Amino acid sequence: SVPFTASDVDLASQCLHPDGVVLVDDVFNPDWPGVVTGLSKWCTEVKGTDWELVPFAIGFNKVAMCRRDTHATYLTATKDAGERPYGARVRKTAEFLGWECVVLSHGWIATFHANE
């Protein structure tokens, strides 16, 4: 739901190490539309503050987020991992919530964990 997502991301942001990563689950899951709404609302409310988190990767039904000042580092590292033989399979980059993100291949998880 919207308030639970906003509350969870807020708590994670306050506890996060400066170089840490938060994974938000079900952001694009059609069964849970409140997740993307809650995340978007929270990001708008904290934009420009020390608590701000920004997305750098989308995949496996998760959005990976980090502090604004570590975005370039994580974005580059995720892109570079896609060039390794057993790294993440990068499909493309796309903008989400105003930030460039790596979009990963869905992989086997989509086959076994569909909503149906």
MIDODREN-757451 format. One record per atom (N, C-alpha, C, O, CB): residue number from 1; x, y, z; atom name; residue in three letters. Coordinates in steps of 0.02 Angstrom, whole numbers. Glycine has a CB too. Example, Ala and Ser with C-alpha at 12.3 -4.5 7.8 and 13.67 -1.06 7.14 Angstrom:
2
1, 660, -284, 390, N, ALA
1, 615, -225, 390, CA, ALA
1, 660, -165, 390, C, ALA
1, 712, -166, 423, O, ALA
1, 565, -224, 452, CB, ALA
2, 642, -112, 354, N, SER
2, 684, -53, 357, CA, SER
2, 645, 2, 394, C, SER
2, 670, 57, 402, O, SER
2, 704, -30, 286, CB, SER
***
This chain:
116
1, 42, -59, 0, N, SER
1, 0, 0, 0, CA, SER
1, 44, 63, 0, C, SER
1, 104, 59, 15, O, SER
1, -48, 0, 61, CB, SER
2, 15, 118, -16, N, VAL
2, 52, 181, -21, CA, VAL
2, 85, 199, 46, C, VAL
2, 146, 210, 47, O, VAL
2, 5, 237, -42, CB, VAL
3, 48, 202, 102, N, PRO
3, 82, 223, 164, CA, PRO
3, 134, 173, 189, C, PRO
3, 185, 193, 217, O, PRO
3, 30, 233, 218, CB, PRO
4, 121, 108, 180, N, PHE
4, 170, 59, 203, CA, PHE
4, 235, 63, 162, C, PHE
4, 290, 58, 189, O, PHE
4, 141, -12, 199, CB, PHE
5, 228, 71, 97, N, THR
5, 288, 77, 54, CA, THR
5, 328, 139, 73, C, THR
5, 389, 135, 83, O, THR
5, 269, 79, -20, CB, THR
6, 294, 195, 79, N, ALA
6, 329, 258, 97, CA, ALA
6, 363, 250, 165, C, ALA
6, 419, 273, 174, O, ALA
6, 279, 317, 98, CB, ALA
7, 329, 220, 212, N, SER
7, 357, 211, 279, CA, SER
7, 418, 164, 278, C, SER
7, 468, 178, 310, O, SER
7, 304, 182, 327, CB, SER
8, 413, 109, 240, N, ASP
8, 469, 62, 236, CA, ASP
8, 530, 93, 204, C, ASP
8, 586, 84, 228, O, ASP
8, 448, 0, 198, CB, ASP
9, 520, 130, 149, N, VAL
9, 576, 161, 115, CA, VAL
9, 606, 217, 159, C, VAL
9, 667, 226, 160, O, VAL
9, 554, 190, 46, CB, VAL
10, 564, 253, 194, N, ASP
10, 588, 305, 239, CA, ASP
10, 632, 275, 294, C, ASP
10, 686, 301, 308, O, ASP
10, 529, 342, 270, CB, ASP
11, 610, 221, 324, N, LEU
11, 649, 188, 376, CA, LEU
11, 715, 162, 348, C, LEU
11, 768, 171, 379, O, LEU
11, 609, 130, 407, CB, LEU
12, 712, 130, 290, N, ALA
12, 774, 105, 259, CA, ALA
12, 823, 161, 245, C, ALA
12, 883, 154, 256, O, ALA
12, 757, 67, 194, CB, ALA
13, 798, 217, 221, N, SER
13, 841, 274, 205, CA, SER
13, 875, 301, 267, C, SER
13, 934, 319, 265, O, SER
13, 800, 329, 172, CB, SER
14, 839, 303, 322, N, GLN
14, 867, 330, 384, CA, GLN
14, 920, 283, 415, C, GLN
14, 964, 306, 451, O, GLN
14, 812, 342, 434, CB, GLN
15, 914, 219, 401, N, CYS
15, 961, 170, 429, CA, CYS
15, 1019, 153, 383, C, CYS
15, 1066, 120, 403, O, CYS
15, 924, 107, 447, CB, CYS
16, 1015, 176, 321, N, LEU
16, 1062, 155, 269, CA, LEU
16, 1132, 185, 278, C, LEU
16, 1139, 244, 292, O, LEU
16, 1035, 174, 202, CB, LEU
17, 1182, 143, 269, N, HIS
17, 1251, 165, 266, CA, HIS
17, 1258, 212, 206, C, HIS
17, 1222, 203, 157, O, HIS
17, 1301, 104, 259, CB, HIS
18, 1302, 262, 208, N, PRO
18, 1308, 309, 152, CA, PRO
18, 1321, 275, 84, C, PRO
18, 1302, 302, 32, O, PRO
18, 1364, 357, 166, CB, PRO
19, 1353, 217, 84, N, ASP
19, 1366, 181, 22, CA, ASP
19, 1319, 122, 12, C, ASP
19, 1331, 79, -30, O, ASP
19, 1438, 157, 21, CB, ASP
20, 1266, 119, 51, N, GLY
20, 1220, 62, 49, CA, GLY
20, 1171, 64, -9, C, GLY
20, 1166, 113, -45, O, GLY
20, 1183, 59, 112, CB, GLY
21, 1136, 8, -16, N, VAL
21, 1086, -2, -69, CA, VAL
21, 1022, -27, -37, C, VAL
21, 1023, -68, 8, O, VAL
21, 1111, -51, -124, CB, VAL
22, 966, -1, -61, N, VAL
22, 900, -25, -40, CA, VAL
22, 866, -57, -100, C, VAL
22, 866, -29, -155, O, VAL
22, 856, 34, -11, CB, VAL
23, 839, -117, -91, N, LEU
23, 800, -150, -143, CA, LEU
23, 726, -144, -125, C, LEU
23, 704, -165, -72, O, LEU
23, 821, -224, -151, CB, LEU
24, 688, -114, -171, N, VAL
24, 616, -107, -160, CA, VAL
24, 582, -159, -204, C, VAL
24, 590, -160, -265, O, VAL
24, 591, -33, -178, CB, VAL
25, 543, -202, -172, N, ASP
25, 510, -258, -206, CA, ASP
25, 442, -237, -233, C, ASP
25, 409, -193, -206, O, ASP
25, 503, -317, -158, CB, ASP
26, 421, -269, -287, N, ASP
26, 354, -263, -315, CA, ASP
26, 336, -195, -343, C, ASP
26, 277, -179, -350, O, ASP
26, 304, -281, -264, CB, ASP
27, 386, -153, -360, N, VAL
27, 371, -86, -385, CA, VAL
27, 329, -88, -449, C, VAL
27, 285, -46, -457, O, VAL
27, 436, -49, -399, CB, VAL
28, 341, -136, -492, N, PHE
28, 303, -140, -554, CA, PHE
28, 254, -199, -556, C, PHE
28, 230, -218, -609, O, PHE
28, 351, -146, -613, CB, PHE
29, 240, -228, -498, N, ASN
29, 194, -284, -494, CA, ASN
29, 122, -257, -499, C, ASN
29, 102, -216, -458, O, ASN
29, 204, -323, -427, CB, ASN
30, 84, -280, -549, N, PRO
30, 16, -255, -557, CA, PRO
30, -32, -273, -500, C, PRO
30, -85, -242, -493, O, PRO
30, -13, -281, -622, CB, PRO
31, -13, -322, -459, N, ASP
31, -54, -339, -401, CA, ASP
31, -45, -290, -343, C, ASP
31, -84, -290, -296, O, ASP
31, -38, -409, -378, CB, ASP
32, 8, -249, -346, N, TRP
32, 24, -203, -292, CA, TRP
32, 37, -133, -318, C, TRP
32, 93, -108, -312, O, TRP
32, 84, -229, -253, CB, TRP
33, -12, -99, -347, N, PRO
33, -1, -32, -376, CA, PRO
33, 18, 20, -324, C, PRO
33, 46, 72, -342, O, PRO
33, -62, -10, -412, CB, PRO
34, 3, 8, -261, N, GLY
34, 21, 57, -210, CA, GLY
34, 95, 62, -199, C, GLY
34, 119, 113, -172, O, GLY
34, -12, 38, -145, CB, GLY
35, 133, 12, -219, N, VAL
35, 205, 14, -209, CA, VAL
35, 236, 69, -251, C, VAL
35, 274, 110, -225, O, VAL
35, 237, -55, -226, CB, VAL
36, 221, 71, -316, N, VAL
36, 251, 123, -359, CA, VAL
36, 225, 192, -338, C, VAL
36, 262, 241, -342, O, VAL
36, 235, 109, -433, CB, VAL
37, 163, 196, -318, N, THR
37, 135, 261, -296, CA, THR
37, 169, 284, -231, C, THR
37, 188, 342, -225, O, THR
37, 59, 255, -285, CB, THR
38, 176, 239, -184, N, GLY
38, 209, 255, -121, CA, GLY
38, 282, 274, -130, C, GLY
38, 306, 321, -99, O, GLY
38, 204, 198, -72, CB, GLY
39, 317, 238, -173, N, LEU
39, 387, 254, -187, CA, LEU
39, 393, 322, -220, C, LEU
39, 435, 362, -200, O, LEU
39, 418, 199, -231, CB, LEU
40, 353, 334, -270, N, SER
40, 355, 399, -305, CA, SER
40, 339, 457, -258, C, SER
40, 372, 508, -259, O, SER
40, 305, 398, -364, CB, SER
41, 288, 447, -216, N, LYS
41, 268, 499, -168, CA, LYS
41, 326, 513, -119, C, LYS
41, 342, 571, -106, O, LYS
41, 204, 478, -129, CB, LYS
42, 355, 460, -92, N, TRP
42, 410, 469, -45, CA, TRP
42, 469, 504, -78, C, TRP
42, 498, 550, -49, O, TRP
42, 432, 400, -16, CB, TRP
43, 487, 483, -139, N, CYS
43, 544, 514, -174, CA, CYS
43, 532, 589, -186, C, CYS
43, 578, 629, -181, O, CYS
43, 556, 479, -241, CB, CYS
44, 471, 607, -201, N, THR
44, 454, 677, -211, CA, THR
44, 461, 717, -146, C, THR
44, 486, 773, -146, O, THR
44, 383, 684, -239, CB, THR
45, 439, 687, -91, N, GLU
45, 440, 722, -27, CA, GLU
45, 511, 732, 0, C, GLU
45, 524, 782, 33, O, GLU
45, 400, 682, 24, CB, GLU
46, 557, 686, -14, N, VAL
46, 624, 691, 14, CA, VAL
46, 676, 717, -36, C, VAL
46, 735, 721, -19, O, VAL
46, 646, 624, 41, CB, VAL
47, 655, 733, -96, N, LYS
47, 702, 756, -148, CA, LYS
47, 744, 814, -122, C, LYS
47, 717, 863, -96, O, LYS
47, 663, 776, -212, CB, LYS
48, 809, 808, -131, N, GLY
48, 855, 860, -111, CA, GLY
48, 876, 858, -38, C, GLY
48, 917, 899, -16, O, GLY
48, 825, 926, -124, CB, GLY
49, 850, 811, 1, N, THR
49, 869, 804, 71, CA, THR
49, 924, 752, 79, C, THR
49, 942, 718, 31, O, THR
49, 807, 785, 115, CB, THR
50, 951, 747, 139, N, ASP
50, 1002, 697, 153, CA, ASP
50, 975, 626, 149, C, ASP
50, 1013, 578, 143, O, ASP
50, 1033, 709, 221, CB, ASP
51, 908, 619, 153, N, TRP
51, 878, 552, 154, CA, TRP
51, 862, 527, 84, C, TRP
51, 842, 469, 75, O, TRP
51, 814, 554, 195, CB, TRP
52, 871, 569, 34, N, GLU
52, 851, 552, -35, CA, GLU
52, 885, 488, -59, C, GLU
52, 945, 479, -51, O, GLU
52, 867, 609, -82, CB, GLU
53, 845, 444, -89, N, LEU
53, 870, 385, -124, CA, LEU
53, 850, 391, -197, C, LEU
53, 796, 418, -212, O, LEU
53, 842, 319, -92, CB, LEU
54, 893, 367, -241, N, VAL
54, 879, 370, -313, CA, VAL
54, 890, 302, -344, C, VAL
54, 933, 264, -322, O, VAL
54, 924, 424, -348, CB, VAL
55, 850, 285, -395, N, PRO
55, 857, 219, -426, CA, PRO
55, 916, 215, -474, C, PRO
55, 932, 264, -508, O, PRO
55, 793, 201, -463, CB, PRO
56, 949, 157, -476, N, PHE
56, 1002, 146, -524, CA, PHE
56, 994, 81, -563, C, PHE
56, 1027, 72, -614, O, PHE
56, 1069, 146, -489, CB, PHE
57, 951, 36, -540, N, ALA
57, 940, -27, -576, CA, ALA
57, 869, -52, -565, C, ALA
57, 840, -43, -511, O, ALA
57, 991, -81, -554, CB, ALA
58, 843, -85, -616, N, ILE
58, 776, -115, -614, CA, ILE
58, 783, -186, -641, C, ILE
58, 809, -196, -696, O, ILE
58, 724, -73, -655, CB, ILE
59, 759, -234, -602, N, GLY
59, 761, -303, -626, CA, GLY
59, 736, -352, -574, C, GLY
59, 738, -337, -514, O, GLY
59, 830, -321, -647, CB, GLY
60, 715, -409, -597, N, PHE
60, 693, -462, -553, CA, PHE
60, 640, -439, -503, C, PHE
60, 639, -458, -444, O, PHE
60, 753, -491, -515, CB, PHE
61, 595, -396, -528, N, ASN
61, 540, -369, -488, CA, ASN
61, 564, -324, -430, C, ASN
61, 529, -317, -380, O, ASN
61, 498, -427, -460, CB, ASN
62, 623, -295, -438, N, LYS
62, 651, -251, -387, CA, LYS
62, 675, -186, -419, C, LYS
62, 690, -184, -479, O, LYS
62, 710, -286, -351, CB, LYS
63, 678, -133, -379, N, VAL
63, 712, -72, -398, CA, VAL
63, 768, -61, -347, C, VAL
63, 756, -59, -287, O, VAL
63, 663, -10, -400, CB, VAL
64, 830, -56, -372, N, ALA
64, 887, -44, -329, CA, ALA
64, 899, 31, -323, C, ALA
64, 901, 66, -373, O, ALA
64, 951, -80, -356, CB, ALA
65, 905, 54, -261, N, MET
65, 912, 126, -248, CA, MET
65, 973, 139, -204, C, MET
65, 993, 97, -164, O, MET
65, 848, 154, -215, CB, MET
66, 1001, 198, -212, N, CYS
66, 1060, 218, -173, CA, CYS
66, 1056, 293, -160, C, CYS
66, 1011, 327, -184, O, CYS
66, 1125, 200, -211, CB, CYS
67, 1104, 319, -122, N, ARG
67, 1109, 390, -111, CA, ARG
67, 1127, 425, -177, C, ARG
67, 1159, 396, -220, O, ARG
67, 1161, 407, -56, CB, ARG
68, 1104, 487, -183, N, ARG
68, 1116, 526, -244, CA, ARG
68, 1190, 528, -263, C, ARG
68, 1207, 521, -322, O, ARG
68, 1090, 597, -235, CB, ARG
69, 1234, 537, -214, N, ASP
69, 1305, 545, -230, CA, ASP
69, 1340, 479, -248, C, ASP
69, 1398, 481, -268, O, ASP
69, 1340, 576, -171, CB, ASP
70, 1307, 422, -240, N, THR
70, 1336, 359, -261, CA, THR
70, 1303, 331, -325, C, THR
70, 1321, 277, -348, O, THR
70, 1331, 307, -205, CB, THR
71, 1255, 367, -353, N, HIS
71, 1218, 344, -411, CA, HIS
71, 1265, 326, -469, C, HIS
71, 1259, 271, -497, O, HIS
71, 1169, 397, -434, CB, HIS
72, 1310, 370, -488, N, ALA
72, 1354, 358, -546, CA, ALA
72, 1397, 295, -534, C, ALA
72, 1408, 257, -580, O, ALA
72, 1399, 419, -559, CB, ALA
73, 1420, 286, -473, N, THR
73, 1462, 228, -457, CA, THR
73, 1423, 163, -466, C, THR
73, 1448, 117, -498, O, THR
73, 1489, 233, -385, CB, THR
74, 1363, 160, -437, N, TYR
74, 1323, 99, -442, CA, TYR
74, 1298, 87, -514, C, TYR
74, 1295, 30, -537, O, TYR
74, 1264, 102, -394, CB, TYR
75, 1279, 140, -548, N, LEU
75, 1256, 134, -617, CA, LEU
75, 1311, 105, -660, C, LEU
75, 1300, 58, -699, O, LEU
75, 1232, 202, -645, CB, LEU
76, 1371, 132, -655, N, THR
76, 1428, 108, -694, CA, THR
76, 1446, 37, -676, C, THR
76, 1459, -4, -720, O, THR
76, 1488, 154, -684, CB, THR
77, 1447, 21, -612, N, ALA
77, 1464, -47, -590, CA, ALA
77, 1413, -98, -616, C, ALA
77, 1432, -153, -636, O, ALA
77, 1467, -50, -513, CB, ALA
78, 1350, -79, -617, N, THR
78, 1298, -125, -642, CA, THR
78, 1305, -134, -717, C, THR
78, 1298, -190, -743, O, THR
78, 1228, -100, -624, CB, THR
79, 1318, -80, -753, N, LYS
79, 1330, -85, -825, CA, LYS
79, 1390, -129, -839, C, LYS
79, 1388, -172, -883, O, LYS
79, 1340, -15, -856, CB, LYS
80, 1445, -118, -802, N, ASP
80, 1506, -157, -812, CA, ASP
80, 1495, -231, -797, C, ASP
80, 1524, -274, -831, O, ASP
80, 1562, -129, -769, CB, ASP
81, 1455, -246, -747, N, ALA
81, 1440, -316, -730, CA, ALA
81, 1407, -352, -789, C, ALA
81, 1416, -412, -798, O, ALA
81, 1396, -320, -667, CB, ALA
82, 1368, -315, -827, N, GLY
82, 1334, -345, -885, CA, GLY
82, 1381, -366, -939, C, GLY
82, 1362, -404, -983, O, GLY
82, 1285, -296, -912, CB, GLY
83, 1442, -341, -938, N, GLU
83, 1492, -359, -988, CA, GLU
83, 1533, -420, -968, C, GLU
83, 1572, -445, -1008, O, GLU
83, 1539, -300, -1000, CB, GLU
84, 1524, -444, -907, N, ARG
84, 1560, -504, -884, CA, ARG
84, 1520, -566, -904, C, ARG
84, 1459, -563, -911, O, ARG
84, 1571, -501, -807, CB, ARG
85, 1554, -622, -914, N, PRO
85, 1519, -682, -936, CA, PRO
85, 1461, -704, -892, C, PRO
85, 1410, -726, -918, O, PRO
85, 1568, -739, -941, CB, PRO
86, 1468, -697, -826, N, TYR
86, 1414, -719, -782, CA, TYR
86, 1383, -661, -743, C, TYR
86, 1353, -671, -691, O, TYR
86, 1441, -770, -733, CB, TYR
87, 1390, -601, -769, N, GLY
87, 1362, -542, -737, CA, GLY
87, 1288, -535, -753, C, GLY
87, 1259, -575, -789, O, GLY
87, 1400, -480, -757, CB, GLY
88, 1260, -482, -726, N, ALA
88, 1190, -466, -740, CA, ALA
88, 1181, -453, -814, C, ALA
88, 1223, -422, -846, O, ALA
88, 1167, -405, -698, CB, ALA
89, 1126, -477, -842, N, ARG
89, 1112, -464, -913, CA, ARG
89, 1076, -398, -920, C, ARG
89, 1017, -392, -903, O, ARG
89, 1071, -522, -944, CB, ARG
90, 1111, -349, -945, N, VAL
90, 1083, -282, -953, CA, VAL
90, 1046, -279, -1019, C, VAL
90, 1075, -292, -1072, O, VAL
90, 1139, -228, -949, CB, VAL
91, 981, -262, -1017, N, ARG
91, 941, -255, -1078, CA, ARG
91, 949, -186, -1109, C, ARG
91, 956, -179, -1169, O, ARG
91, 868, -269, -1063, CB, ARG
92, 947, -134, -1066, N, LYS
92, 949, -65, -1090, CA, LYS
92, 955, -19, -1030, C, LYS
92, 959, -42, -973, O, LYS
92, 885, -48, -1132, CB, LYS
93, 957, 45, -1043, N, THR
93, 950, 94, -990, CA, THR
93, 885, 132, -1002, C, THR
93, 863, 139, -1059, O, THR
93, 1012, 142, -986, CB, THR
94, 856, 156, -949, N, ALA
94, 794, 194, -953, CA, ALA
94, 791, 243, -894, C, ALA
94, 825, 233, -844, O, ALA
94, 732, 146, -953, CB, ALA
95, 750, 294, -901, N, GLU
95, 741, 341, -847, CA, GLU
95, 682, 320, -803, C, GLU
95, 629, 301, -828, O, GLU
95, 729, 413, -875, CB, GLU
96, 693, 323, -738, N, PHE
96, 641, 309, -689, CA, PHE
96, 648, 359, -632, C, PHE
96, 703, 366, -604, O, PHE
96, 644, 235, -662, CB, PHE
97, 596, 393, -616, N, LEU
97, 596, 444, -563, CA, LEU
97, 649, 498, -576, C, LEU
97, 677, 526, -529, O, LEU
97, 606, 412, -495, CB, LEU
98, 663, 510, -640, N, GLY
98, 710, 562, -658, CA, GLY
98, 783, 541, -659, C, GLY
98, 827, 584, -668, O, GLY
98, 702, 618, -612, CB, GLY
99, 797, 477, -651, N, TRP
99, 866, 453, -648, CA, TRP
99, 877, 397, -699, C, TRP
99, 832, 357, -712, O, TRP
99, 883, 427, -577, CB, TRP
100, 937, 396, -728, N, GLU
100, 954, 341, -774, CA, GLU
100, 962, 277, -734, C, GLU
100, 994, 276, -681, O, GLU
100, 1020, 358, -813, CB, GLU
101, 932, 224, -760, N, CYS
101, 935, 158, -728, CA, CYS
101, 954, 105, -778, C, CYS
101, 938, 111, -837, O, CYS
101, 867, 141, -695, CB, CYS
102, 988, 55, -755, N, VAL
102, 1001, -5, -795, CA, VAL
102, 940, -49, -788, C, VAL
102, 915, -60, -732, O, VAL
102, 1067, -42, -772, CB, VAL
103, 915, -75, -844, N, VAL
103, 858, -121, -843, CA, VAL
103, 887, -191, -858, C, VAL
103, 915, -202, -912, O, VAL
103, 802, -101, -895, CB, VAL
104, 879, -236, -811, N, LEU
104, 906, -303, -818, CA, LEU
104, 857, -350, -852, C, LEU
104, 796, -338, -851, O, LEU
104, 926, -331, -750, CB, LEU
105, 883, -403, -883, N, SER
105, 839, -453, -912, CA, SER
105, 798, -486, -858, C, SER
105, 819, -491, -800, O, SER
105, 880, -507, -951, CB, SER
106, 738, -507, -876, N, HIS
106, 693, -537, -827, CA, HIS
106, 719, -604, -803, C, HIS
106, 713, -620, -744, O, HIS
106, 624, -545, -857, CB, HIS
107, 748, -643, -847, N, GLY
107, 778, -707, -827, CA, GLY
107, 726, -758, -806, C, GLY
107, 666, -750, -819, O, GLY
107, 826, -696, -771, CB, GLY
108, 749, -810, -775, N, TRP
108, 707, -866, -757, CA, TRP
108, 655, -849, -705, C, TRP
108, 602, -881, -702, O, TRP
108, 748, -923, -732, CB, TRP
109, 667, -799, -664, N, ILE
109, 622, -783, -609, CA, ILE
109, 552, -765, -633, C, ILE
109, 503, -781, -600, O, ILE
109, 649, -726, -568, CB, ILE
110, 547, -732, -692, N, ALA
110, 482, -714, -719, CA, ALA
110, 442, -776, -738, C, ALA
110, 380, -776, -734, O, ALA
110, 490, -668, -780, CB, ALA
111, 476, -828, -758, N, THR
111, 443, -890, -777, CA, THR
111, 410, -924, -717, C, THR
111, 354, -949, -721, O, THR
111, 492, -938, -810, CB, THR
112, 445, -925, -661, N, PHE
112, 422, -961, -602, CA, PHE
112, 382, -920, -553, C, PHE
112, 348, -947, -510, O, PHE
112, 481, -991, -568, CB, PHE
113, 386, -854, -558, N, HIS
113, 354, -812, -508, CA, HIS
113, 305, -762, -539, C, HIS
113, 301, -705, -517, O, HIS
113, 406, -775, -468, CB, HIS
114, 270, -783, -590, N, ALA
114, 220, -739, -620, CA, ALA
114, 162, -731, -572, C, ALA
114, 154, -769, -524, O, ALA
114, 196, -768, -688, CB, ALA
115, 121, -681, -586, N, ASN
115, 65, -665, -541, CA, ASN
115, 6, -712, -548, C, ASN
115, -39, -711, -506, O, ASN
115, 43, -596, -553, CB, ASN
116, 5, -753, -598, N, GLU
116, -54, -796, -611, CA, GLU
116, -55, -857, -565, C, GLU
116, -101, -898, -569, O, GLU
116, -56, -819, -684, CB, GLU
***
